[in-house]
Amino acid sequence: MALNDIETIVFVMMENRSFDHMLGYLSLDKTPNKLPVDGLRSDPKWQASYANLAGGKSYPLIRLAPGDSIDEDPPHGRDRIHAQIGTAPAGPGPTLMGGFAATFLEAHPGSPQASRVMGHYDSAGVPTYDFFARNYCVCDRWFASLPLGTQANRLMSMSGESKIVENAVPIPDQRLVYDWLEENKISWRVYVSGGFAPFFLLMRHWSLRIVQSLALGTGHFRRFNALRSDWKSKKPAPSVIFVEPEYGDAPGSKPNDDHPPAPARRGQDFLNEVYQILTSNPARWAKTLMIVTYDEHGGFFDHVPPLHIAGTAGGESFQTTGIRVPAFLISPHVDAGQVFSEPVDHTSFLALLDQRFGNGSGFSPAVKARQSSLGRLSDALRSKARSGAVPTLPAPVQVKGMGLAAAAAARPPSAPDTPNAAALDAMARQLREEHPELFEQPGLSEMKRYLDTNPPPIPKSRDHI
């Protein structure tokens, strides 16, 4: 079985971009060596039918220049997602997926950037993704699990269930994949980009363990700069590795997670570096599968309606998945230029972990129940790994014109005025009060510097996190 040749699965979840926004260009006629993904079409009539109508104005699909970013976060809370899916575009033909421009303008009245939620990059704007698409496997039907925002979908990817509908701070304790891995005696590790902390610092059950591990540079949670030396070490690699970007919704952030206003090129450079590290050990890379996807679409246009798969969160029922997101399978165990079109969602990752490292019971009853409506990621794998040289990804190229987003990323560490940032700040302050000795360790130096130089943020009420 091809999956049995995989010894390490590396999972990277980015933030808030849709498939058409990042990868839809791969199917356009003007794209050199275009790929057969379910992406954008060159037919002017097809494109015109998906134009969004808002305030008496039409918002057509547009191409974004490499340096184009968006400095105002598109809304992607529950009600806005429902409107984005359920509103008809200009037509004729499609009756769904037409509310992206209108919801943006509701959140940002009069903004000149509304057209950018209808925008898409090309190979120059997402060079790392173009490389991944040409040399590995694109998943063109990977959907966020629920038509909800960040936290519910991250919980689905890391648990298969969500106790919450709307974002909550702190996140209520619930069982995570970390618990499942430990119960099944499967080795795992989390590497954290930037100087603050991983996403689940927001869950009190994990917060102390996270800061202890980061402070001492040992244990399951480590800084990203340790990945390079750990990966080249002669010690066995963990069976499952999570690599987290630096979040734009975190205190002291220089974000590379793709969450607006972070420019997309910072995320491209981050994933470039992850790939460079993993392929620096060819023997280990030969038995590795790297998965890259996004928590949810972030308010950006996609033309494919969600899957009709019922789900629950916080005791409420939902009849569809969320909107389609970019996703890749990167490994010698997939073909170059491969397109995997079986429908999958975030819980497919958990089912894959159980299929490879578990006892085959389906990870959990909730995850198993969804899989009857989904494909299996293992079906994308070759029966035998590719031979030959590892494809080489060029070093990042600096692009001018990143505007306000780049300027924001260059400012001194501070906390954005969001509920997540305020919750992370509060959790860090509480932990320092309870365990001041940890904050004298080198692994928490940047977190300590942030706490010493910034007052607690006052969050604004918004649905964008």
C-alpha positions as CSV (number, residue, x, y, z in Angstrom):
1,M,0.0,0.0,0.0
2,A,1.4,3.4,-1.1
3,L,0.5,5.1,2.2
4,N,2.6,2.7,4.2
5,D,5.8,4.1,2.6
6,I,5.0,7.5,4.2
7,E,6.9,7.8,7.5
8,T,6.2,11.5,8.2
9,I,3.1,13.7,7.4
10,V,3.7,17.4,7.6
11,F,0.6,19.6,7.9
12,V,0.6,23.3,7.2
13,M,-2.7,25.3,7.4
14,M,-2.6,28.9,6.1
15,E,-5.3,31.6,6.6
16,N,-8.2,32.9,4.6
17,R,-7.9,32.5,0.9
18,S,-10.1,30.8,-1.7
19,F,-9.1,28.3,-4.4
20,D,-10.0,30.6,-7.3
21,H,-8.3,33.6,-5.7
22,M,-4.9,31.7,-5.4
23,L,-5.1,28.9,-7.9
24,G,-7.9,29.5,-10.3
25,Y,-5.5,30.9,-12.9
26,L,-4.1,27.4,-13.5
27,S,-7.0,26.6,-15.9
28,L,-6.9,29.9,-17.9
29,D,-6.0,29.7,-21.6
30,K,-3.2,32.2,-21.3
31,T,-1.5,30.2,-18.5
32,P,1.5,28.4,-20.0
33,N,1.0,24.6,-19.6
34,K,-2.4,25.1,-18.0
35,L,-3.6,22.3,-15.7
36,P,-7.1,20.6,-15.8
37,V,-8.2,22.1,-12.4
38,D,-11.8,23.2,-11.9
39,G,-10.7,26.8,-11.9
40,L,-11.4,30.0,-13.8
41,R,-12.4,29.9,-17.5
42,S,-11.2,32.3,-20.2
43,D,-14.6,32.4,-21.8
44,P,-15.8,36.1,-21.4
45,K,-19.5,34.9,-21.1
46,W,-18.6,32.5,-18.3
47,Q,-16.6,35.2,-16.5
48,A,-19.4,37.8,-16.9
49,S,-22.0,35.4,-15.5
50,Y,-20.0,35.3,-12.2
51,A,-19.7,39.1,-11.8
52,N,-21.0,40.3,-8.4
53,L,-23.5,43.0,-8.2
54,A,-23.4,45.5,-5.3
55,G,-24.7,49.0,-4.9
56,G,-25.8,49.2,-8.5
57,K,-22.3,48.4,-9.8
58,S,-20.9,45.2,-11.3
59,Y,-17.7,43.7,-9.9
60,P,-16.1,41.3,-12.5
61,L,-13.3,38.9,-12.1
62,I,-10.0,40.6,-12.3
63,R,-6.3,39.6,-12.3
64,L,-4.2,40.9,-9.4
65,A,-0.6,42.0,-10.0
66,P,2.1,40.2,-8.1
67,G,2.4,43.0,-5.5
68,D,-1.3,43.6,-5.0
69,S,-2.7,42.9,-1.6
70,I,-5.8,43.9,0.3
71,D,-5.5,46.2,3.2
72,E,-9.0,45.8,4.5
73,D,-10.0,42.3,5.7
74,P,-12.9,40.8,3.7
75,P,-15.6,39.6,6.1
76,H,-16.0,35.9,6.6
77,G,-18.3,35.4,9.6
78,R,-21.3,33.1,9.6
79,D,-23.9,35.5,8.2
80,R,-21.6,37.0,5.6
81,I,-20.6,33.5,4.4
82,H,-24.2,32.6,4.0
83,A,-24.8,35.7,1.9
84,Q,-21.6,35.1,-0.2
85,I,-22.8,31.6,-1.1
86,G,-26.6,32.2,-1.4
87,T,-26.6,35.4,-3.4
88,A,-26.9,35.0,-7.2
89,P,-24.2,36.6,-9.4
90,A,-25.0,38.5,-12.5
91,G,-25.8,35.4,-14.5
92,P,-27.3,34.0,-16.6
93,G,-26.6,30.5,-15.4
94,P,-25.1,30.3,-11.9
95,T,-27.5,31.0,-9.0
96,L,-25.0,30.8,-6.1
97,M,-21.6,32.3,-5.1
98,G,-22.4,35.9,-6.0
99,G,-22.3,37.8,-2.7
100,F,-18.6,38.5,-2.1
101,A,-18.4,42.2,-3.3
102,A,-21.7,43.1,-1.5
103,T,-20.6,41.7,1.9
104,F,-17.2,43.4,1.5
105,L,-18.9,46.7,1.0
106,E,-21.2,46.1,3.9
107,A,-18.2,45.7,6.1
108,H,-16.1,48.5,4.5
109,P,-18.5,51.0,3.0
110,G,-17.1,53.1,0.2
111,S,-13.8,51.1,0.1
112,P,-12.0,51.3,-3.2
113,Q,-10.7,47.7,-2.7
114,A,-14.0,45.9,-3.1
115,S,-12.9,44.6,-6.6
116,R,-10.0,42.8,-5.0
117,V,-12.2,40.1,-3.4
118,M,-13.1,39.2,-7.0
119,G,-9.4,39.1,-7.9
120,H,-7.1,36.2,-8.7
121,Y,-3.3,35.9,-8.8
122,D,-1.3,34.2,-11.6
123,S,2.1,32.4,-11.5
124,A,4.0,35.7,-10.8
125,G,1.9,36.4,-7.7
126,V,2.1,32.9,-6.2
127,P,5.4,31.5,-7.5
128,T,5.7,28.9,-4.8
129,Y,2.2,27.6,-5.5
130,D,2.9,27.5,-9.2
131,F,6.0,25.4,-8.5
132,F,4.0,23.0,-6.2
133,A,1.3,22.7,-8.9
134,R,3.8,21.9,-11.7
135,N,5.8,19.4,-9.6
136,Y,3.3,17.9,-7.2
137,C,-0.5,17.5,-6.7
138,V,-3.2,20.1,-6.6
139,C,-6.4,19.2,-4.7
140,D,-9.1,21.2,-6.5
141,R,-12.1,20.1,-4.4
142,W,-10.9,20.6,-0.8
143,F,-13.5,22.5,1.2
144,A,-13.5,24.1,4.6
145,S,-15.6,21.7,6.8
146,L,-18.2,24.3,7.8
147,P,-19.7,27.5,6.4
148,L,-18.1,29.3,9.4
149,G,-15.0,31.2,10.3
150,T,-11.5,30.5,11.4
151,Q,-11.9,28.8,14.8
152,A,-14.6,26.4,13.9
153,N,-12.8,25.2,10.8
154,R,-9.4,24.9,12.6
155,L,-11.1,22.8,15.2
156,M,-12.6,20.6,12.5
157,S,-9.1,20.1,11.1
158,M,-7.6,19.4,14.4
159,S,-10.5,17.5,16.1
160,G,-13.2,16.6,13.6
161,E,-15.7,18.5,15.8
162,S,-16.2,22.1,17.0
163,K,-17.9,23.1,20.3
164,I,-18.3,26.6,18.9
165,V,-20.0,28.3,16.0
166,E,-18.7,31.9,16.3
167,N,-15.1,32.6,17.3
168,A,-14.6,32.4,21.1
169,V,-11.9,33.7,23.3
170,P,-10.6,31.7,24.9
171,I,-11.5,28.6,23.0
172,P,-13.4,26.0,25.1
173,D,-11.4,22.9,25.9
174,Q,-12.1,20.0,23.7
175,R,-10.3,16.9,22.5
176,L,-7.7,17.6,19.7
177,V,-5.6,15.6,17.4
178,Y,-2.7,16.0,19.8
179,D,-4.7,13.9,22.4
180,W,-5.4,11.3,19.8
181,L,-1.7,11.1,18.8
182,E,-0.6,10.6,22.3
183,E,-3.2,8.1,23.2
184,N,-2.1,6.0,20.1
185,K,1.6,6.5,21.0
186,I,2.3,8.3,17.7
187,S,5.1,10.8,17.8
188,W,4.3,14.4,16.9
189,R,5.6,18.0,17.0
190,V,4.5,21.5,16.3
191,Y,6.9,24.2,14.9
192,V,5.9,27.8,15.3
193,S,6.9,30.6,13.0
194,G,7.5,33.9,14.6
195,G,8.0,34.8,18.2
196,F,4.6,34.4,19.8
197,A,2.8,31.1,20.0
198,P,0.7,28.5,18.1
199,F,-3.0,28.8,17.6
200,F,-4.0,26.6,20.6
201,L,-2.4,28.9,23.1
202,L,-6.1,30.1,23.0
203,M,-7.2,26.8,24.6
204,R,-6.4,26.8,28.4
205,H,-5.9,23.0,28.5
206,W,-2.8,23.4,26.2
207,S,-1.5,26.9,27.1
208,L,0.9,26.0,29.9
209,R,2.3,23.0,28.1
210,I,2.9,25.2,25.0
211,V,4.8,28.0,26.8
212,Q,6.8,25.4,28.8
213,S,7.9,23.7,25.6
214,L,8.7,26.9,23.8
215,A,10.6,28.4,26.7
216,L,12.9,25.4,27.0
217,G,13.2,24.5,23.3
218,T,12.2,20.9,24.0
219,G,9.0,18.9,23.9
220,H,6.2,19.0,21.4
221,F,6.2,22.8,20.6
222,R,9.3,24.4,19.2
223,R,10.3,27.5,17.3
224,F,10.4,27.2,13.5
225,N,14.2,27.8,13.4
226,A,14.6,24.4,15.1
227,L,13.0,22.6,12.3
228,R,16.0,22.8,10.1
229,S,18.4,21.2,12.6
230,D,15.8,18.7,13.8
231,W,15.1,17.6,10.3
232,K,18.8,17.0,9.5
233,S,19.3,15.2,12.8
234,K,20.0,11.5,12.9
235,K,17.2,11.1,15.5
236,P,13.9,9.7,14.2
237,A,11.6,12.4,12.8
238,P,8.1,12.6,14.4
239,S,5.4,10.7,12.5
240,V,3.3,13.9,12.3
241,I,4.6,17.5,12.1
242,F,2.5,20.6,12.3
243,V,4.1,23.8,11.0
244,E,2.3,27.0,11.9
245,P,2.8,30.3,10.2
246,E,3.0,33.6,12.1
247,Y,-0.5,34.9,12.4
248,G,-1.6,38.3,11.5
249,D,-4.1,38.1,14.3
250,A,-1.5,37.6,17.0
251,P,0.4,40.1,19.2
252,G,3.8,41.2,17.9
253,S,3.2,39.6,14.6
254,K,5.2,40.0,11.3
255,P,2.6,37.8,9.6
256,N,3.2,35.3,6.9
257,D,-0.1,33.4,7.2
258,D,-1.9,35.0,4.2
259,H,-4.6,36.6,6.4
260,P,-5.2,40.1,5.0
261,P,-3.6,42.6,5.2
262,A,-0.6,40.3,5.2
263,P,0.6,40.2,1.5
264,A,0.4,36.9,-0.2
265,R,4.1,36.9,-1.1
266,R,5.1,36.6,2.6
267,G,3.2,33.3,2.7
268,Q,4.8,32.2,-0.5
269,D,8.2,32.8,1.0
270,F,7.3,31.0,4.2
271,L,6.2,27.9,2.3
272,N,9.2,28.1,0.1
273,E,11.4,27.9,3.2
274,V,9.4,24.9,4.6
275,Y,9.9,23.1,1.4
276,Q,13.6,23.9,1.2
277,I,14.1,22.5,4.7
278,L,12.1,19.3,4.1
279,T,14.0,18.5,0.8
280,S,17.4,19.3,2.4
281,N,17.4,15.7,3.7
282,P,16.7,13.6,0.6
283,A,16.5,10.3,2.4
284,R,13.9,11.6,4.8
285,W,12.0,13.6,2.1
286,A,11.6,10.3,0.1
287,K,9.3,9.1,2.9
288,T,7.4,12.4,3.6
289,L,4.1,13.8,2.6
290,M,3.6,17.6,3.0
291,I,0.0,18.9,3.0
292,V,-0.8,22.6,2.6
293,T,-4.3,24.0,2.9
294,Y,-6.3,26.9,4.3
295,D,-8.7,27.1,7.2
296,E,-11.4,28.9,5.2
297,H,-11.8,31.2,2.2
298,G,-11.5,34.5,3.9
299,G,-14.2,36.3,2.0
300,F,-12.6,35.9,-1.4
301,F,-14.6,34.7,-4.5
302,D,-14.8,31.1,-5.5
303,H,-17.2,29.8,-8.1
304,V,-17.7,26.2,-6.8
305,P,-20.7,25.8,-4.4
306,P,-20.1,24.0,-1.1
307,L,-20.7,20.3,-0.8
308,H,-24.0,19.1,0.6
309,I,-22.6,17.4,3.7
310,A,-24.5,18.0,6.9
311,G,-22.4,19.0,10.0
312,T,-22.8,20.4,13.5
313,A,-20.9,22.9,15.5
314,G,-21.8,24.2,19.0
315,G,-25.0,22.1,18.9
316,E,-26.2,23.7,15.7
317,S,-26.8,22.0,12.4
318,F,-25.4,23.0,9.0
319,Q,-26.3,21.5,5.7
320,T,-23.2,22.2,3.7
321,T,-19.5,22.5,4.0
322,G,-17.7,25.8,3.8
323,I,-16.2,27.3,0.6
324,R,-13.4,25.7,-1.4
325,V,-9.8,26.4,-0.4
326,P,-6.4,25.9,-2.0
327,A,-4.7,22.6,-1.1
328,F,-1.6,20.6,-2.2
329,L,-0.2,17.2,-1.6
330,I,3.6,17.6,-1.9
331,S,5.7,14.4,-1.9
332,P,7.7,12.0,-4.1
333,H,4.6,9.9,-3.8
334,V,2.4,12.0,-6.1
335,D,2.9,12.8,-9.8
336,A,4.1,16.1,-11.2
337,G,1.2,18.2,-12.4
338,Q,-1.3,15.9,-10.8
339,V,-4.9,17.1,-10.1
340,F,-6.8,15.3,-7.4
341,S,-10.5,16.0,-7.8
342,E,-12.2,13.8,-5.2
343,P,-14.2,15.9,-2.8
344,V,-12.4,16.3,0.6
345,D,-12.5,18.6,3.6
346,H,-10.4,19.2,6.7
347,T,-11.5,16.0,8.4
348,S,-10.0,14.1,5.4
349,F,-6.6,14.9,7.0
350,L,-7.6,13.3,10.3
351,A,-9.0,10.2,8.4
352,L,-5.6,10.0,6.6
353,L,-3.7,10.0,10.0
354,D,-5.9,7.2,11.2
355,Q,-5.5,5.3,8.0
356,R,-1.7,5.5,8.2
357,F,-0.8,5.5,11.9
358,G,-4.0,4.6,13.7
359,N,-6.0,1.4,14.0
360,G,-8.3,2.1,11.1
361,S,-11.4,2.9,13.2
362,G,-11.9,6.2,11.5
363,F,-10.1,8.6,14.0
364,S,-13.5,9.3,15.8
365,P,-17.2,8.6,15.2
366,A,-17.7,12.2,14.0
367,V,-14.8,12.0,11.5
368,K,-15.8,8.6,10.3
369,A,-19.4,9.7,9.7
370,R,-18.3,12.4,7.3
371,Q,-16.0,10.2,5.2
372,S,-18.9,8.3,3.5
373,S,-19.5,11.6,1.5
374,L,-15.8,12.3,0.9
375,G,-12.8,10.9,-1.0
376,R,-9.7,9.5,0.5
377,L,-6.5,11.5,0.3
378,S,-4.5,8.3,0.1
379,D,-6.1,7.6,-3.3
380,A,-3.9,10.4,-4.7
381,L,-0.7,8.6,-3.9
382,R,1.5,6.6,-6.3
383,S,2.0,2.9,-5.7
384,K,5.8,3.7,-5.7
385,A,7.7,6.9,-5.0
386,R,9.1,8.9,-7.9
387,S,12.8,8.5,-8.5
388,G,15.3,11.0,-9.7
389,A,16.4,14.4,-8.5
390,V,14.2,16.4,-6.1
391,P,12.5,19.3,-7.9
392,T,14.3,22.5,-6.9
393,L,12.3,25.6,-5.9
394,P,14.0,28.9,-6.6
395,A,14.8,31.2,-3.7
396,P,12.2,33.9,-3.0
397,V,12.1,37.0,-5.2
398,Q,11.3,40.3,-3.6
399,V,8.4,42.2,-5.2
400,K,7.9,45.9,-5.0
401,G,4.5,47.5,-4.5
402,M,3.1,45.7,-1.5
403,G,1.7,49.0,-0.2
404,L,0.1,49.3,3.3
405,A,0.4,45.6,4.0
406,A,4.1,45.6,3.8
407,A,4.4,48.7,5.9
408,A,2.2,47.2,8.6
409,A,4.4,44.1,8.6
410,A,7.5,46.2,9.2
411,R,6.2,48.1,12.2
412,P,7.5,47.3,15.7
413,P,5.7,44.5,17.5
414,S,2.2,45.4,18.7
415,A,-1.2,43.8,19.0
416,P,-3.9,44.2,16.4
417,D,-7.3,45.3,17.7
418,T,-9.0,41.9,17.3
419,P,-10.6,39.5,19.8
420,N,-8.0,36.8,19.0
421,A,-5.1,39.1,19.7
422,A,-6.6,40.3,23.0
423,A,-7.2,36.7,24.1
424,L,-3.6,35.7,23.2
425,D,-2.3,38.7,25.0
426,A,-4.4,38.0,28.1
427,M,-3.4,34.3,28.1
428,A,0.3,35.2,27.9
429,R,0.0,37.8,30.7
430,Q,-1.8,35.3,32.9
431,L,0.9,32.6,32.2
432,R,3.7,35.0,33.0
433,E,2.0,35.9,36.3
434,E,1.7,32.3,37.2
435,H,5.1,31.1,35.8
436,P,7.5,34.1,35.6
437,E,10.5,31.8,35.5
438,L,9.5,30.6,32.1
439,F,9.5,34.1,30.6
440,E,13.2,34.4,31.5
441,Q,14.0,31.6,29.0
442,P,15.3,32.4,25.5
443,G,12.4,30.7,23.8
444,L,10.0,33.3,25.2
445,S,12.2,36.3,24.7
446,E,10.1,37.9,22.0
447,M,6.9,37.2,23.8
448,K,8.3,38.8,26.9
449,R,9.6,41.8,25.0
450,Y,6.1,42.3,23.5
451,L,4.4,42.1,27.0
452,D,7.0,44.5,28.4
453,T,6.5,47.2,25.7
454,N,2.7,47.0,24.9
455,P,-0.4,47.6,27.0
456,P,-3.2,45.0,26.5
457,P,-5.1,45.6,23.3
458,I,-8.7,46.7,23.3
459,P,-10.5,44.5,20.7
460,K,-13.0,45.8,18.2
461,S,-16.0,43.7,17.5
462,R,-15.6,42.2,14.0
463,D,-16.2,38.8,12.3
464,H,-13.0,38.6,10.3
465,I,-10.8,36.4,12.5
